[in-house]
Amino acid sequence: MMPAASHAPATISDPTNAAILAISEDRLTGFQPDPFGEIAARSGIGVQTVIERIVAMLQAGTIRRVRQTLLSTSLARGALCAWEVQPEKLDAAFEYMFAEDPFSGHVVIRSTDSVSAGSSYRLWTTLKVPQGFSLRKHAQWLSRQVGAQRFAIMPAKMLFALGVGHVRRRGLEPGARADEVARPLDTSIVELSEQQWKVLVALKREFAPEELVRDLWAERAREAGMDLQTFVDVARELQERGVIGRFSTFLEHVKATAGDERVTRYNALFHWAVPPGLEVRAGCEVGRHHVITHAYWREGGPEFHDVNVMAVAHGMEKPVVLAHKAAIDRHLREAGVEFAYTNVFWGGRSEIKPSEIAPSAYRDFCAQRGIDAESMLAAPDDEVASA
């Protein structure tokens, strides 16, 4: 049974909510045995109030999901995919990727301010396929379903920033950055035991409002068929293996929320083409800027003017987002990193959901659609390709 709607304020501008969100969006790194207790300790707000406010914001749609995130780049082959789709098919392709494909995560229609390299690729998605299966084959299958003319697959070769934190990023001055460069994160695949997969599947599923209680993991442990202490011990093993991200309350940052508030209005994907050999250096310099939520080394290829460093930033005003981009450009040059080309792909229509990464889920997906799962397996020499 759903709990009665809370009468607690659900707006992000409420001071108590803002203090909670400043911690709960992206400050709780790793596995959190008692996430609400940790938010309470760091924010100075009572734990019952923390739970009450998060429930209220989730019920109101201010928070779109609450979950323990994973570093899924270490658990499943993944990539950023750009799709060239005829204009009359674009909305239907968007709907299909979001509603019908559990392995597509972020689904965004993007545009550029002028016709430029890659601007004909309007549909952008993240795509992950579980271990053992072929990213290229799945992309080819998706391409046939939506009638894409071409697609480009851009796996992350290195990560430099991975977070959200829209509330704490408000009011940043262009150029604001950490004293130290960002630390690059590897994307090597980690293999897990059957027990670890059981815990991982239970761990990663988002929470319904009625599940948000202080003893958060007891029911998930029962779901995984083990006692709570074993569940926590295995979760800590997963953290040590580098596959646990953070516990997070994800804000709705596309649509208006309670009180007709918006967390952000502009979503920008920045592109830079830096000289080969400087990708990691450039990524570490980009990733240290506080406005950046995601930064990667990805190879765009000739269709995208050979860009190799990409980053995402959000903001309420387009000129301010561009001012942040200009400040990063200046900093790169001052740091001795020149770039031959740069661009901004602006996000329009957007939906976000976690990508499914369990191998059993992929086999179920194939069975439901009459696909021979064995034909979707990755060959030893299978390489990511575009078509």
Secondary structure as UniProt FT lines:
FT   TURN            12..13
FT   HELIX           15..24
FT   TURN            25..26
FT   STRAND          28..29
FT   HELIX           35..43
FT   HELIX           47..60
FT   STRAND          63..70
FT   HELIX           72..74
FT   STRAND          76..84
FT   HELIX           87..89
FT   HELIX           90..100
FT   TURN            102..103
FT   STRAND          104..111
FT   TURN            117..120
FT   STRAND          123..130
FT   TURN            131..132
FT   HELIX           135..146
FT   STRAND          150..154
FT   STRAND          156..162
FT   TURN            166..171
FT   TURN            174..175
FT   HELIX           194..204
FT   HELIX           209..211
FT   TURN            216..217
FT   HELIX           218..223
FT   TURN            224..225
FT   HELIX           228..240
FT   TURN            241..242
FT   STRAND          244..251
FT   HELIX           258..260
FT   STRAND          266..273
FT   TURN            276..277
FT   HELIX           279..287
FT   TURN            290..291
FT   STRAND          292..298
FT   HELIX           302..304
FT   TURN            305..306
FT   STRAND          309..315
FT   HELIX           318..334
FT   TURN            335..336
FT   STRAND          341..351
FT   HELIX           359..368
FT   TURN            369..370
FT   HELIX           373..376
FT   TURN            380..381
//
